[in-house]
């Protein structure tokens, strides 16, 4: 049997009751000094991605988060046995302690911002025969110039949006990160680390932000465990 790791936390002061892991397995702990790994046993070394398993992974982390600070692990963090989990805790001990201190009583809030007029037809981005005049080469260059100019304009707009959002939450935000892997057309993804006492204030400010920028479509999610704010290499 392998060991599936959900999250890292400090010593638990309440027993794990009615917390079921992936494949409905019982959830238990492995401890190294004052840090604790929340694990369950599984049959396979790699868990296939499924909606049910991903939701179960998140549910275990959120159950622990309700009681105390957690460092969520990435999906399908699997070890051979308890000894492997303990070795992992030992090797990353200083980082885990530092992160648990830094993230104490803090939650993550997420924003996704989409321009309402960014839906484009693919034909607008490609050269078609109908768009060619007497000089296809010139037409092509003009189209590419217009396309890249629109990208520059979008980049400037994204920076403006991020700046506006940052100003809205700056005095209640402990840390801030932007997901740079998504394109402008997919939306701007922003993540905020907020002390739990300011979650309602964040939501109120979000509503003010949304009403003041009617040309944008906003999605707000959270509070979540601080997935985006653990140290690199931890999850």
Backbone as numpy.savetxt, mean C-alpha at the origin, in Angstrom:
# Nx Ny Nz CAx CAy CAz Cx Cy Cz
5.21 -29.77 7.53 4.38 -28.57 7.53 5.25 -27.31 7.53
4.91 -26.36 6.69 5.63 -25.09 6.62 4.97 -24.07 7.55
5.67 -22.95 7.73 5.15 -21.88 8.59 4.86 -20.64 7.74
3.63 -20.17 7.81 3.21 -18.98 7.08 3.24 -17.80 8.03
3.97 -16.75 7.66 4.15 -15.59 8.52 3.25 -14.43 8.07
2.41 -13.95 9.00 1.48 -12.85 8.70 2.06 -11.49 9.07
2.60 -11.39 10.27 3.07 -10.10 10.74 4.00 -10.27 11.94
4.69 -9.17 12.26 5.57 -9.10 13.43 4.97 -8.10 14.40
5.02 -8.42 15.69 4.52 -7.51 16.71 5.31 -7.73 17.99
4.95 -7.02 19.02 5.56 -7.27 20.33 4.80 -8.40 21.02
5.20 -8.73 22.22 4.55 -9.81 22.96 3.06 -9.56 23.07
2.27 -10.61 22.81 0.83 -10.49 22.90 0.38 -10.58 24.36
-0.55 -9.70 24.71 -1.09 -9.72 26.07 -2.50 -10.28 26.11
-3.03 -10.62 24.93 -4.33 -11.27 24.85 -4.18 -12.52 23.99
-4.85 -13.60 24.34 -4.74 -14.82 23.53 -5.40 -14.63 22.16
-4.93 -15.40 21.17 -5.51 -15.36 19.84 -6.77 -16.23 19.82
-7.91 -15.58 19.91 -9.18 -16.29 19.96 -9.98 -15.97 18.70
-10.51 -17.01 18.07 -11.33 -16.85 16.87 -10.58 -16.14 15.73
-9.28 -16.41 15.64 -8.48 -15.88 14.53 -8.01 -17.08 13.70
-8.56 -17.21 12.50 -8.21 -18.33 11.62 -7.34 -17.84 10.49
-6.31 -18.61 10.16 -5.40 -18.24 9.11 -5.78 -18.82 7.76
-4.84 -18.80 6.84 -5.06 -19.35 5.50 -5.38 -20.83 5.60
-6.33 -21.27 4.78 -6.84 -22.64 4.81 -7.48 -22.97 6.16
-7.94 -21.91 6.84 -8.64 -22.03 8.12 -7.77 -22.63 9.22
-6.45 -22.49 9.06 -5.52 -23.06 10.05 -5.50 -22.21 11.31
-5.19 -22.85 12.43 -5.07 -22.15 13.70 -3.86 -21.21 13.66
-4.02 -20.02 14.19 -2.95 -19.02 14.23 -2.28 -19.08 15.60
-0.94 -19.05 15.60 -0.20 -19.08 16.85 1.01 -18.15 16.76
1.84 -18.17 17.79 2.97 -17.24 17.85 4.30 -17.98 17.96
5.35 -17.31 17.48 6.73 -17.71 17.71 7.46 -16.47 18.22
8.15 -16.60 19.31 8.74 -15.42 19.95 10.26 -15.47 19.96
10.88 -14.29 19.75 12.32 -14.11 19.92 12.52 -12.84 20.72
13.06 -13.00 21.92 13.20 -11.88 22.85 11.84 -11.20 23.00
11.74 -9.87 22.75 10.45 -9.22 22.96 9.62 -9.04 21.70
10.01 -9.67 20.60 9.20 -9.57 19.39 8.58 -10.92 19.07
7.43 -10.86 18.42 6.61 -12.05 18.19 6.20 -12.15 16.74
6.30 -13.33 16.19 5.82 -13.61 14.83 4.46 -14.28 14.93
3.50 -13.81 14.14 2.18 -14.43 14.07 2.17 -15.37 12.86
1.97 -16.66 13.12 2.11 -17.66 12.06 0.95 -18.66 12.09
0.87 -19.45 11.02 0.05 -20.65 11.01 0.78 -21.69 10.19
0.33 -22.93 10.26 0.98 -24.01 9.52 0.25 -24.25 8.20
1.04 -24.50 7.15 0.48 -24.76 5.82 1.18 -25.97 5.21
0.57 -26.51 4.17 1.10 -27.71 3.56 2.14 -27.42 2.48
2.02 -26.25 1.83 2.87 -25.95 0.68 3.87 -24.84 0.99
5.00 -24.88 0.27 6.03 -23.85 0.46 5.65 -22.54 -0.22
4.71 -22.59 -1.16 4.24 -21.38 -1.83 2.73 -21.44 -1.96
2.07 -20.36 -1.51 0.62 -20.32 -1.54 0.15 -19.65 -2.83
-0.68 -20.33 -3.61 -1.23 -19.70 -4.82 -2.04 -18.46 -4.44
-2.00 -17.48 -5.33 -2.77 -16.26 -5.07 -4.24 -16.51 -5.37
-5.07 -16.27 -4.38 -6.51 -16.36 -4.54 -7.15 -15.27 -3.70
-8.34 -14.87 -4.08 -9.02 -13.82 -3.34 -9.25 -14.24 -1.88
-9.63 -15.49 -1.67 -9.88 -15.97 -0.32 -8.63 -15.93 0.54
-7.49 -16.38 -0.01 -6.25 -16.40 0.77 -5.74 -15.00 1.07
-5.83 -14.10 0.08 -5.37 -12.72 0.30 -6.20 -12.05 1.37
-7.52 -12.25 1.33 -8.39 -11.66 2.35 -8.12 -12.25 3.73
-7.82 -13.55 3.78 -7.51 -14.17 5.06 -6.19 -13.65 5.61
-5.20 -13.49 4.75 -3.92 -12.91 5.15 -4.14 -11.53 5.78
-4.92 -10.68 5.11 -5.18 -9.34 5.62 -5.99 -9.37 6.91
-6.94 -10.30 7.01 -7.81 -10.37 8.19 -7.02 -10.70 9.46
-6.03 -11.58 9.34 -5.20 -11.93 10.50 -4.41 -10.70 10.96
-3.80 -10.00 10.00 -3.02 -8.81 10.33 -3.90 -7.76 11.01
-5.09 -7.55 10.46 -5.98 -6.52 11.01 -6.50 -6.91 12.40
-6.66 -8.21 12.64 -7.10 -8.65 13.97 -6.04 -8.32 15.02
-4.77 -8.50 14.69 -3.69 -8.16 15.63 -3.58 -6.64 15.76
-3.74 -5.93 14.63 -3.63 -4.47 14.63 -4.64 -3.83 15.58
-5.79 -4.45 15.78 -6.80 -3.89 16.68 -6.31 -3.83 18.11
-5.34 -4.68 18.44 -4.86 -4.76 19.82 -3.53 -4.04 20.01
-2.67 -4.06 18.98 -1.35 -3.47 19.13 -0.69 -3.24 17.78
0.46 -2.59 17.79 1.17 -2.25 16.56 1.70 -3.50 15.88
1.57 -3.55 14.55 2.07 -4.68 13.79 2.95 -4.21 12.63
3.83 -5.10 12.18 4.57 -4.92 10.94 4.06 -5.99 9.97
3.19 -5.62 9.03 2.63 -6.62 8.12 3.68 -7.20 7.18
3.64 -8.49 6.98 4.52 -9.17 6.04 3.82 -9.30 4.69
4.62 -9.44 3.63 4.04 -9.60 2.30 3.35 -10.96 2.19
2.42 -11.04 1.28 1.69 -12.28 1.04 2.65 -13.41 0.66
2.39 -14.59 1.21 3.17 -15.80 0.94 4.60 -15.71 1.47
4.74 -15.21 2.71 6.03 -15.27 3.42 6.07 -16.59 4.18
6.81 -17.54 3.63 6.77 -18.92 4.13 8.16 -19.36 4.59
8.21 -20.09 5.72 9.46 -20.62 6.27 9.32 -22.13 6.46
10.45 -22.79 6.51 10.45 -24.25 6.60 9.89 -24.75 7.92
10.28 -24.06 9.02 9.86 -24.50 10.35 9.98 -23.34 11.34
9.70 -23.61 12.61 9.80 -22.56 13.63 11.21 -21.99 13.73
12.19 -22.87 13.56 13.58 -22.42 13.64 13.89 -21.38 12.57
13.32 -21.56 11.38 13.52 -20.60 10.30 12.89 -19.25 10.63
11.74 -19.27 11.26 11.08 -18.03 11.67 11.92 -17.32 12.73
12.41 -18.06 13.70 13.23 -17.47 14.77 14.52 -16.87 14.20
15.12 -17.55 13.24 16.33 -17.03 12.61 16.03 -15.71 11.88
14.88 -15.64 11.24 14.46 -14.41 10.56 14.29 -13.28 11.57
13.64 -13.56 12.70 13.46 -12.55 13.74 14.81 -12.10 14.30
15.70 -13.05 14.47 17.02 -12.73 15.02 17.82 -11.84 14.06
17.82 -12.19 12.79 18.61 -11.44 11.81 18.09 -10.02 11.59
16.79 -9.82 11.74 16.18 -8.50 11.50 15.73 -7.83 12.80
16.24 -8.29 13.90 15.76 -7.86 15.21 15.83 -6.34 15.38
16.98 -5.73 15.10 17.14 -4.29 15.32 16.18 -3.49 14.45
15.97 -3.92 13.19 15.06 -3.22 12.29 13.62 -3.35 12.79
13.23 -4.55 13.22 11.88 -4.75 13.71 11.60 -3.89 14.94
12.54 -3.84 15.86 12.35 -3.03 17.07 12.21 -1.56 16.70
13.07 -1.09 15.80 13.01 0.30 15.38 11.68 0.63 14.71
11.21 -0.26 13.83 9.94 -0.03 13.14 8.76 -0.07 14.10
8.79 -0.98 15.05 7.69 -1.05 16.01 7.61 0.22 16.86
8.76 0.78 17.20 8.77 2.05 17.93 8.25 3.19 17.06
8.72 3.24 15.82 8.35 4.33 14.91 6.88 4.28 14.53
6.33 3.10 14.40 4.95 2.93 13.93 3.95 2.74 15.07
4.39 2.89 16.29 3.52 2.70 17.45 2.27 3.58 17.34
1.09 2.96 17.43 -0.20 3.66 17.44 -0.47 4.44 16.16
0.13 4.01 15.05 -0.08 4.71 13.78 -0.72 3.77 12.76
-1.52 4.38 11.89 -2.25 3.65 10.87 -1.98 4.28 9.50
-2.33 3.55 8.47 -2.14 4.05 7.10 -3.47 4.42 6.47
-3.49 5.58 5.83 -4.64 6.00 5.03 -4.17 6.14 3.58
-5.01 5.71 2.65 -4.64 5.77 1.24 -5.58 6.63 0.42
-5.03 7.34 -0.56 -5.82 8.13 -1.50 -5.49 7.70 -2.92
-6.50 7.60 -3.76 -6.32 7.42 -5.20 -7.06 8.57 -5.88
-6.35 9.30 -6.73 -6.89 10.50 -7.37 -6.83 10.31 -8.87
-7.96 10.51 -9.53 -8.04 10.29 -10.98 -8.66 11.52 -11.63
-8.04 11.98 -12.70 -8.61 13.07 -13.48 -9.84 12.54 -14.23
-10.93 13.24 -14.15 -12.17 12.76 -14.77 -12.10 12.75 -16.29
-11.21 13.53 -16.88 -11.13 13.63 -18.34 -9.89 12.96 -18.92
-9.33 11.95 -18.17 -8.10 11.31 -18.65 -8.36 10.06 -19.48
-9.63 9.66 -19.61 -9.92 8.48 -20.42 -9.73 8.84 -21.88
-8.81 8.17 -22.53 -8.49 8.48 -23.92 -8.71 7.26 -24.80
-9.05 7.53 -26.00 -9.14 6.46 -26.99 -7.75 6.13 -27.48
-7.46 4.85 -27.59 -6.13 4.44 -28.01 -5.75 5.03 -29.36
-6.78 5.28 -30.20 -6.49 5.84 -31.51 -5.89 7.23 -31.42
-6.15 7.94 -30.31 -5.60 9.28 -30.13 -4.11 9.26 -29.90
-3.57 8.10 -29.50 -2.15 8.01 -29.18 -1.33 7.38 -30.30
-2.02 6.89 -31.33 -1.31 6.18 -32.38 -1.57 6.87 -33.73
-0.66 6.70 -34.61 -0.80 7.28 -35.94 -1.61 6.34 -36.82
-2.68 6.88 -37.42 -3.49 6.06 -38.33 -3.34 6.60 -39.75
-3.74 5.79 -40.73 -3.61 6.20 -42.13 -4.42 7.46 -42.42
-5.59 7.58 -41.76 -6.43 8.74 -42.01 -5.77 10.04 -41.55
-4.85 9.97 -40.61 -4.22 11.16 -40.07 -3.01 11.60 -40.91
-2.66 10.81 -41.88 -1.51 11.14 -42.70 -1.90 12.13 -43.79
-1.07 13.12 -43.98 -1.31 14.06 -45.07 -0.30 13.75 -46.17
0.10 14.79 -46.92 1.04 14.57 -48.01 2.43 14.19 -47.50
2.73 14.44 -46.24 4.03 14.09 -45.67 3.83 13.32 -44.37
3.73 11.99 -44.44 3.49 11.18 -43.24 4.56 11.37 -42.17
5.81 11.61 -42.57 6.88 11.78 -41.59 6.67 13.00 -40.72
6.27 14.10 -41.32 6.00 15.33 -40.56 4.80 15.14 -39.65
3.74 14.49 -40.20 2.55 14.24 -39.38 2.91 13.41 -38.14
3.74 12.39 -38.37 4.13 11.52 -37.27 4.88 12.31 -36.20
5.84 13.13 -36.60 6.62 13.91 -35.65 5.74 14.91 -34.89
4.77 15.51 -35.59 3.88 16.45 -34.93 3.01 15.73 -33.89
2.56 14.54 -34.23 1.76 13.76 -33.28 2.58 13.38 -32.05
3.81 12.93 -32.28 4.66 12.54 -31.16 4.98 13.74 -30.29
5.21 14.91 -30.92 5.51 16.12 -30.16 4.31 16.48 -29.27
3.11 16.40 -29.85 1.91 16.71 -29.07 1.70 15.70 -27.93
2.01 14.43 -28.23 1.86 13.39 -27.22 2.78 13.63 -26.03
4.06 13.90 -26.30 5.01 14.11 -25.21 4.75 15.43 -24.47
4.21 16.41 -25.19 3.82 17.65 -24.51 2.70 17.39 -23.52
1.78 16.50 -23.90 0.68 16.16 -22.98 1.21 15.41 -21.77
2.24 14.58 -21.97 2.85 13.90 -20.82 3.48 14.90 -19.87
4.19 15.88 -20.40 4.79 16.92 -19.57 3.72 17.69 -18.80
2.62 17.99 -19.49 1.52 18.71 -18.84 0.92 17.86 -17.72
0.75 16.56 -17.97 0.23 15.66 -16.96 1.16 15.59 -15.76
2.47 15.51 -16.00 3.43 15.44 -14.92 3.36 16.69 -14.04
3.22 17.84 -14.66 3.09 19.09 -13.90 1.81 19.09 -13.09
0.73 18.56 -13.68 -0.56 18.50 -12.97 -0.47 17.56 -11.79
0.21 16.42 -11.96 0.37 15.47 -10.86 1.12 16.13 -9.70
2.19 16.84 -10.00 2.96 17.52 -8.96 2.11 18.54 -8.22
1.25 19.22 -8.95 0.35 20.20 -8.34 -0.65 19.52 -7.41
-1.20 18.38 -7.87 -2.16 17.62 -7.07 -1.52 17.11 -5.78
-0.32 16.53 -5.92 0.39 16.00 -4.75 0.68 17.11 -3.75
1.11 18.26 -4.25 1.41 19.40 -3.38 0.18 19.86 -2.62
-0.96 19.91 -3.30 -2.22 20.33 -2.67 -2.64 19.34 -1.58
-2.52 18.05 -1.87 -2.88 17.03 -0.89 -1.94 17.08 0.31
-0.67 17.25 0.04 0.32 17.30 1.13 0.02 18.47 2.06
-0.34 19.61 1.51 -0.66 20.77 2.33 -1.89 20.52 3.19
-2.84 19.73 2.66 -4.07 19.46 3.39 -3.83 18.62 4.64
-2.83 17.71 4.59 -2.63 16.77 5.69 -1.30 16.94 6.42
-0.51 17.91 6.01 0.88 18.01 6.47 1.03 18.01 7.99
0.19 18.75 8.71 0.39 18.88 10.15 -0.13 17.69 10.96
-0.86 16.75 10.30 -1.30 15.55 11.01 -0.68 14.28 10.43
0.16 14.46 9.41 0.79 13.32 8.74 2.20 13.09 9.30
2.47 11.88 9.75 3.79 11.55 10.28 4.76 11.25 9.13
4.31 10.46 8.16 5.09 10.16 6.97 4.15 10.13 5.77
4.74 10.31 4.59 3.96 10.37 3.36 4.73 9.64 2.25
4.03 8.86 1.44 4.65 8.20 0.31 3.71 8.23 -0.89
4.32 8.36 -2.06 3.55 8.29 -3.30 3.98 7.05 -4.07
2.99 6.33 -4.57 3.25 5.17 -5.43 3.60 5.66 -6.82
4.85 5.50 -7.20 5.32 5.99 -8.50 5.22 4.92 -9.59
4.65 3.76 -9.27 4.57 2.69 -10.25 3.33 2.81 -11.14
2.36 3.61 -10.72 1.16 3.77 -11.53 1.29 4.99 -12.44
0.67 4.91 -13.61 0.74 6.00 -14.57 -0.30 7.07 -14.23
-0.20 8.21 -14.92 -1.15 9.29 -14.70 -2.58 8.82 -15.00
-2.74 8.04 -16.07 -4.08 7.58 -16.44 -4.64 6.61 -15.42
-3.78 5.88 -14.72 -4.24 4.95 -13.69 -4.59 5.68 -12.39
-4.12 6.89 -12.25 -4.41 7.65 -11.05 -3.18 7.87 -10.19
-3.27 8.87 -9.34 -2.19 9.19 -8.41 -2.50 8.50 -7.09
-1.59 7.65 -6.62 -1.79 6.92 -5.37 -0.89 7.51 -4.28
-1.50 7.96 -3.19 -0.78 8.56 -2.08 -1.09 7.80 -0.80
-0.08 7.63 0.04 -0.23 6.91 1.30 0.26 7.78 2.45
-0.53 7.85 3.51 -0.23 8.70 4.65 -0.18 7.87 5.93
0.85 8.11 6.72 0.96 7.48 8.03 0.40 8.47 9.05
-0.66 8.06 9.76 -1.39 8.95 10.65 -1.50 8.32 12.04
-1.29 9.11 13.08 -1.53 8.61 14.43 -3.02 8.29 14.56
-3.33 7.21 15.26 -4.72 6.75 15.32 -5.67 7.80 15.89
-5.16 8.71 16.70 -6.02 9.76 17.26 -6.46 10.78 16.22
-5.80 10.80 15.04 -6.11 11.79 14.02 -6.83 11.19 12.80
-7.29 9.95 12.90 -7.95 9.31 11.77 -9.21 10.06 11.37
-10.04 10.41 12.34 -11.27 11.13 12.02 -10.97 12.51 11.45
-9.94 13.18 11.96 -9.54 14.47 11.42 -9.09 14.33 9.97
-8.37 13.25 9.67 -7.94 13.00 8.30 -9.16 12.85 7.39
-10.15 12.10 7.83 -11.34 11.88 7.01 -12.09 13.19 6.77
-12.17 14.02 7.80 -12.84 15.32 7.64 -12.10 16.20 6.63
-10.77 16.20 6.72 -9.99 17.00 5.79 -10.07 16.44 4.37
-10.17 15.12 4.26 -10.34 14.51 2.95 -11.63 14.98 2.29
-12.71 15.04 3.07 -13.99 15.51 2.52 -13.89 16.96 2.04
-13.17 17.79 2.80 -12.96 19.18 2.38 -12.15 19.25 1.09
-11.11 18.40 1.00 -10.26 18.36 -0.19 -11.06 17.95 -1.40
-11.88 16.92 -1.24 -12.69 16.40 -2.36 -13.68 17.44 -2.86
-14.32 18.16 -1.96 -15.31 19.15 -2.38 -14.65 20.36 -3.03
-13.38 20.62 -2.70 -12.69 21.76 -3.27 -12.05 21.50 -4.62
-11.94 20.22 -5.01 -11.33 19.85 -6.29 -12.30 18.98 -7.07
-13.37 19.58 -7.53 -14.45 18.83 -8.16 -14.06 18.23 -9.50
-12.96 18.73 -10.10 -12.54 18.18 -11.40 -11.82 16.84 -11.26
-11.57 16.43 -10.01 -10.88 15.18 -9.74 -11.82 14.17 -9.10
-11.54 12.90 -9.33 -12.28 11.83 -8.67 -11.40 11.23 -7.57
-11.89 11.22 -6.33 -11.11 10.77 -5.19 -11.65 9.45 -4.64
-10.74 8.60 -4.22 -11.07 7.40 -3.47 -10.21 7.39 -2.21
-10.83 7.15 -1.07 -10.11 7.11 0.20 -10.27 5.73 0.82
-9.19 5.14 1.33 -9.26 3.83 1.96 -8.50 3.86 3.28
-8.86 2.98 4.17 -8.21 2.89 5.46 -9.18 3.19 6.59
-8.71 3.12 7.81 -7.30 2.91 8.18 -6.86 1.45 8.03
-5.58 1.32 7.62 -4.97 0.01 7.40 -3.72 -0.14 8.29
-3.28 -1.35 8.50 -1.93 -1.53 9.05 -0.92 -0.84 8.13
0.22 -0.41 8.63 1.14 0.44 7.86 1.98 -0.32 6.82
1.31 -0.89 5.82 1.99 -1.69 4.81 3.11 -0.93 4.10
2.88 0.32 3.75 3.84 1.07 2.95 4.95 1.71 3.77
4.93 1.54 5.09 5.86 2.31 5.91 6.82 1.46 6.74
6.81 0.16 6.54 7.84 -0.66 7.17 9.13 -0.47 6.41
10.25 -0.74 7.04 11.57 -0.52 6.42 11.75 -1.43 5.19
12.44 -0.96 4.16 12.70 -1.78 2.97 13.37 -3.11 3.35
12.91 -4.16 2.70 13.49 -5.47 2.97 12.81 -6.21 4.11
11.90 -5.52 4.83 11.23 -6.16 5.95 10.11 -7.06 5.49
9.40 -6.64 4.44 8.29 -7.46 3.95 8.60 -7.94 2.54
